């Protein structure tokens, strides 16, 4: 058995959850907000008035599988 | 460490979005155009004026599509990196690349494939404007139920794996996930707003293209992120392997 084989059979060190949680909250929320603007803004609900965002990402929204119109 | 993973996730997601855009442009746009042609035709038959274009078709099908898919890819990539940070080192002996590949496959099935079996993607001209609220709520409910079922199945599977072995634990968790999702699909109401004259071929090609876009996106994300995460977390694995040993 070589050194490379020995390093493979051990589970890698995990990242403590308390390190992940703050990032998960802040970055997770920003990412979800971005998904909302691509997938649902000016459809079922609107933060900004008008239809410009909806119409601009229209084709992506359809092809990514979000309900549209 | 998490910040660096997050940046890598969003980069991998943006790249995945670029490839998915290319796929969407080649295979998806022709179907979108056929569907819009149908919509215009129906409008003419009804004697209505054509819908004014707020954003031209030329912009929608290029810059708009690119923006939508790349922003979506980066956001999915960011969330993916956070999930990876939690899963890494907690999935048996799987290293970075294996964890990323498994997580991407699971993410695709749980967040895209299962919800779309119940509520598939629809091209323009399918879907009543009055029901957009209900349809959006049902679609996200289906995603949430699929995710909850997967997390519950995973937690049960981990406990069972200790007593029955990993193979049996994973099989039972998979079966439990399918059973719960099937019940959810039976309970949630069906949506069928396809106009009687709409081409079945266009609908089939559109939905296939839509699933293709997501497949390209999640596959690229999982494989590219795996390499980037390995460079960060397992630099020792990138050393050339001893002669005759494959790593």
Interface residues (C-beta under 8 A of the other chain):
Chain A: X2 X3 X4 X5 X7 X8 X9 X10 X11 X12 X13 X14 X15 X17 X19 X20 X23 X24 X27 X28 X30 X31 X32 X34 X35 X37 X38 X39 X40 X43 X44 X45 X51 X52 X55 X56 X57 X58 X59 X60 X61 X62 X63 X64 X65 X66 X67 X68 X69
Chain B: X1 X2 X3 X6 X24 X28 X29 X32 X54 X55 X59 X60 X61 X64 X65 X67 X68 X69 X71 X72 X74 X75 X76 X78 X79 X82 X85 X86 X88 X89 X90 X92 X93 X95 X96 X112 X115 X116 X119 X120 X121 X122 X123 X124 X127 X128 X129 X132 X133 X135 X136 X137 X139 X206 X209 X210 X211 X213 X214 X233 X234 X236 X237 X241 X242 X245 X247
